[in-house]
């Protein structure tokens, strides 16, 4: 029992650290576009995101219940003993944190959510076999939302961008024409930060609740997270958002330079709506993927845009690799537990500490550039190629054609008038021109003949 208590403490500490990494890893989801368009200053944006992540964590617990009472079959594992179950959760968290820290350092596209699910699934498969995973729940609550949510968000952002540009065409004569959307971005980016708290903070709550149920400190009939769990996770993800997000946030101004205010407004509205709806339904989706899908959709909503399929494909590959890669790391950590028991837990803890400290020290030595700290959201801004001068709309083409026709008619009238004026002047000059000697002689001879 004492060993189980110690492992629970380690699980809670590691889960909260994952929550912290989730905060700084996903700060860009809410604040990429408002910083890129100048709607918010970086320091203000990060502080606002931290506060709203904190508030959002208290709004719902549906995602937490999905993690704590749906994906992993507790009954199938608990028969092997609470210590093994807790050790597997611990191993899964190591897989999630290792992948999170590594992708943050390298700037690879990744999802904190899928890193967590991958780590837990990999550890459970190694420690308990296929019977420890509810694959129906994984498919319905994790896999399908991962495929559908970014696509849905992209379609909504595409339509919203089209509508935004359509209803504001009368301002096309101004430099960008839609600077009023910068103010709207403050509201929409706040909604995204709030939505991130309602979805991502709850995943850590679910892990801690699962550990508490395993050791018997909470009834298995109730998967609601306890108040202290909610507070701890909310505060931790808020601190991560504010303190650790600068490595990524500082690159976003260059990473999303193509994003215009109208696009940012549409992308953030789509992201917030998709995440809030999914949180209410208990879908544990990736806010990074949703935000990226929205940015790409809003980019395609601008006239003349085309998809850079190579960049889009690289982002997609990053998404697809996250869950199996984290599962592989979690599985290796679980393998030590299965082979060495409690000794494996100690080894895992030491290895995890070495990896975390090593990656952090490495990150402090490297300068923050777009090459080593590009977030998935910032990278998605490059998946759409936008012209410097977008082609004219049909309305603008009609207006331009009407202007050209009017100019042509005016020119034709001016040419006709000039021709008539030239003819008149020619006739006048011919009439007033002095007679030559031959003409005068002929005229005199004519008069003489007439007088005779």
Secondary structure in CASP SS format (residue, H / E / C, confidence):
PFRMAT SS
TARGET T0000
AUTHOR 0000-0000-0000
METHOD secondary structure of the structure
MODEL  1
X C 1.00
X H 1.00
X H 1.00
X H 1.00
X H 1.00
X H 1.00
X H 1.00
X H 1.00
X H 1.00
X H 1.00
X H 1.00
X H 1.00
X H 1.00
X H 1.00
X H 1.00
X H 1.00
X H 1.00
X H 1.00
X H 1.00
X H 1.00
X H 1.00
X H 1.00
X H 1.00
X H 1.00
X H 1.00
X C 1.00
X H 1.00
X H 1.00
X H 1.00
X H 1.00
X H 1.00
X H 1.00
X H 1.00
X H 1.00
X H 1.00
X H 1.00
X H 1.00
X C 1.00
X C 1.00
X C 1.00
X C 1.00
X H 1.00
X H 1.00
X H 1.00
X H 1.00
X H 1.00
X H 1.00
X H 1.00
X H 1.00
X H 1.00
X H 1.00
X H 1.00
X H 1.00
X H 1.00
X H 1.00
X H 1.00
X C 1.00
X C 1.00
X C 1.00
X C 1.00
X C 1.00
X H 1.00
X H 1.00
X H 1.00
X H 1.00
X H 1.00
X H 1.00
X H 1.00
X H 1.00
X C 1.00
X C 1.00
X E 1.00
X C 1.00
X H 1.00
X H 1.00
X H 1.00
X H 1.00
X H 1.00
X C 1.00
X C 1.00
X C 1.00
X H 1.00
X H 1.00
X H 1.00
X H 1.00
X H 1.00
X H 1.00
X H 1.00
X H 1.00
X H 1.00
X H 1.00
X H 1.00
X H 1.00
X H 1.00
X H 1.00
X H 1.00
X H 1.00
X H 1.00
X H 1.00
X H 1.00
X H 1.00
X H 1.00
X H 1.00
X H 1.00
X H 1.00
X H 1.00
X C 1.00
X C 1.00
X C 1.00
X C 1.00
X C 1.00
X H 1.00
X H 1.00
X H 1.00
X H 1.00
X H 1.00
X H 1.00
X H 1.00
X H 1.00
X H 1.00
X H 1.00
X H 1.00
X H 1.00
X H 1.00
X H 1.00
X H 1.00
X H 1.00
X H 1.00
X C 1.00
X H 1.00
X H 1.00
X H 1.00
X E 1.00
X C 1.00
X H 1.00
X H 1.00
X H 1.00
X H 1.00
X H 1.00
X H 1.00
X H 1.00
X H 1.00
X H 1.00
X H 1.00
X H 1.00
X H 1.00
X H 1.00
X H 1.00
X H 1.00
X H 1.00
X H 1.00
X H 1.00
X H 1.00
X H 1.00
X H 1.00
X H 1.00
X H 1.00
X H 1.00
X H 1.00
X H 1.00
X H 1.00
X H 1.00
X H 1.00
X H 1.00
X H 1.00
X H 1.00
X C 1.00
X C 1.00
X H 1.00
X H 1.00
X H 1.00
X C 1.00
X C 1.00
X C 1.00
X C 1.00
X C 1.00
X C 1.00
X C 1.00
X C 1.00
X C 1.00
X H 1.00
X H 1.00
X H 1.00
X H 1.00
X H 1.00
X H 1.00
X H 1.00
X H 1.00
X H 1.00
X H 1.00
X H 1.00
X H 1.00
X H 1.00
X H 1.00
X H 1.00
X H 1.00
X H 1.00
X H 1.00
X H 1.00
X H 1.00
X H 1.00
X H 1.00
X H 1.00
X H 1.00
X H 1.00
X H 1.00
X H 1.00
X H 1.00
X H 1.00
X H 1.00
X H 1.00
X H 1.00
X H 1.00
X H 1.00
X H 1.00
X C 1.00
X C 1.00
X C 1.00
X C 1.00
X C 1.00
X C 1.00
X C 1.00
X C 1.00
X C 1.00
X C 1.00
X C 1.00
X H 1.00
X H 1.00
X H 1.00
X H 1.00
X H 1.00
X H 1.00
X H 1.00
X H 1.00
X H 1.00
X H 1.00
X H 1.00
X H 1.00
X H 1.00
X H 1.00
X H 1.00
X H 1.00
X H 1.00
X H 1.00
X C 1.00
X H 1.00
X H 1.00
X H 1.00
X H 1.00
X C 1.00
X C 1.00
X H 1.00
X H 1.00
X H 1.00
X H 1.00
X C 1.00
X C 1.00
X C 1.00
X C 1.00
X C 1.00
X H 1.00
X H 1.00
X H 1.00
X H 1.00
X H 1.00
X H 1.00
X H 1.00
X H 1.00
X H 1.00
X H 1.00
X H 1.00
X H 1.00
X H 1.00
X H 1.00
X H 1.00
X H 1.00
X H 1.00
X H 1.00
X H 1.00
X H 1.00
X H 1.00
X C 1.00
X C 1.00
X C 1.00
X C 1.00
X C 1.00
X H 1.00
X H 1.00
X H 1.00
X H 1.00
X H 1.00
X H 1.00
X H 1.00
X H 1.00
X H 1.00
X H 1.00
X H 1.00
X H 1.00
X H 1.00
X H 1.00
X C 1.00
X C 1.00
X C 1.00
X C 1.00
X C 1.00
X E 1.00
X E 1.00
X C 1.00
X H 1.00
X H 1.00
X H 1.00
X H 1.00
X H 1.00
X H 1.00
X H 1.00
X H 1.00
X H 1.00
X H 1.00
X H 1.00
X H 1.00
X H 1.00
X H 1.00
X H 1.00
X H 1.00
X H 1.00
X H 1.00
X H 1.00
X H 1.00
X H 1.00
X H 1.00
X H 1.00
X H 1.00
X H 1.00
X H 1.00
X H 1.00
X H 1.00
X H 1.00
X H 1.00
X H 1.00
X H 1.00
X C 1.00
X H 1.00
X H 1.00
X H 1.00
X H 1.00
X H 1.00
X H 1.00
X H 1.00
X H 1.00
X H 1.00
X H 1.00
X H 1.00
X H 1.00
X H 1.00
X H 1.00
X H 1.00
X H 1.00
X H 1.00
X H 1.00
X H 1.00
X H 1.00
X H 1.00
X H 1.00
X H 1.00
X H 1.00
X C 1.00
X C 1.00
X C 1.00
X C 1.00
X C 1.00
X C 1.00
X C 1.00
X C 1.00
X C 1.00
X C 1.00
X H 1.00
X H 1.00
X H 1.00
X H 1.00
X H 1.00
X C 1.00
X C 1.00
X C 1.00
X E 1.00
X E 1.00
X C 1.00
X C 1.00
X C 1.00
X C 1.00
X C 1.00
X C 1.00
X C 1.00
X C 1.00
X H 1.00
X H 1.00
X H 1.00
X H 1.00
X H 1.00
X H 1.00
X H 1.00
X H 1.00
X H 1.00
X H 1.00
X H 1.00
X H 1.00
X H 1.00
X H 1.00
X H 1.00
X H 1.00
X H 1.00
X H 1.00
X H 1.00
X H 1.00
X H 1.00
X H 1.00
X H 1.00
X H 1.00
X H 1.00
X H 1.00
X H 1.00
X H 1.00
X H 1.00
X H 1.00
X H 1.00
X H 1.00
X H 1.00
X H 1.00
X H 1.00
X H 1.00
X H 1.00
X H 1.00
X H 1.00
X C 1.00
X C 1.00
X C 1.00
X C 1.00
X H 1.00
X H 1.00
X H 1.00
X H 1.00
X H 1.00
X H 1.00
X H 1.00
X H 1.00
X H 1.00
X H 1.00
X H 1.00
X H 1.00
X H 1.00
X H 1.00
X H 1.00
X C 1.00
END
